[in-house]
Amino acid sequence: MSREATYLDCDYVSTVFSGKKVLMRVVGPVHPPNYVLVYPKYVESSEPSPWRGYLRLVPRYSPCAIYDAALRITRELNASLMKYDPYWNSTVPLLDKRKIREHFLPEVRLAEIIREARGLETYVRELVLELVDNSSARLSYIGVTGSILLKIHNEKLSDIDIVVYEPVPPEEVRQAISTLKDQGLASSLSPDDIALKAREKAESYGIPFEKAVELYKRRVELGLFKGRQFSICYVRRSPRRWERYGCRSFRFLSPIELTCEIIDNADSYSLTGRLIVNNVRILQGPDLKPSEIILYDSFFLGLFSVGERVRVKGLAAETSDGELVVLVGTHEVGGYVIPGTS
């Protein structure tokens, strides 16, 4: 299948509802036949906006905020977007492929910037070339997403959102970023910036402020390059066997809160994330012994180590092959993964 016909996490697509263009972010590598799992990010508007004729629909990123944005578009623009899917056993935003007007590919946009860059795009080019020089990543394994991908970025406000595709190991990228920081070419966020972001996440997820601060301090892929914030997202080119569409369905059980030990984090860096766990202790909910934590929320990707004990809140579910799992990041429950047991 050609890349243009393959929809990967951090791609964007456009469609038109009620005469208004809507730009949507593709979520993960798993999609139902004839549909793409998305969430609406920008809508065309004549109102004043930093984003070149578009309003941003999701001011805060959480499963509930994304779901609310999809409901808003459905309601205000009479959009046929929300659909029940039997694989996920949930109503989710699914865009009919026949309604896609444009498909924006991060690696294609980056190739344009490498050839010719202006303004903020020059920072993108310099950062990417530094990553290439300090890792095994080739340019064909890297892209740029967000407003820069869509060419609606604001020179003063927009962040730099980089995509790194398999098979580049996340550990290499993290080492490259550490090298850039050691050389003074990049830096971590300031304590004040971390505190500001952590306060928002603590409120959104209902987690202690100090735990949110710790999570941000672990996010090596978030920092400043020449004074502009950047982030790096890891993307799978194809689904793992366990997450392929239709491979296994979910029967929701109930909300659950527990502590557990991580024994495998190999699939935890990109959507759909997965942590294999044992030594489970139930804090609230049914007395189950789940063996997997499934991460639908990208905020918790790549933050936890093998051997670490974590506290998890999510939706307990039984898969069609009999496994007990906890889903973190559903709009029904939301949830979180935080370090420690308290």
Secondary structure, DSSP 8 states (H G I E B T S, - for coil): --GGG---TT-EEEEEETTEEEEEEE-SS---TTEEEEEEEEEE-SS--SSSSEEES-SS-SHHHHHHHHHHHHHHTT---EEEETTTTEEEEEEEGGG--EEE-HHHHHHHHHHS--THHHHHHHHHHHHHHTSS--GGGEEEEHHHHHT---TTT--EEEEEETTS-HHHHHHHHHHHHHTTSEE---HHHHHHHHHHHHHHHT--HHHHHHHHHH-TTEEEETTEEEEEEEE-SS--GGGSTTT--EEEEEEEEEEEEEEE-TT-SSSSEEEEEEEEEEEES------EEEE--GGGTT---TT-EEEEEEEEEEETTS-EEEEESBTTTB-EEEES--
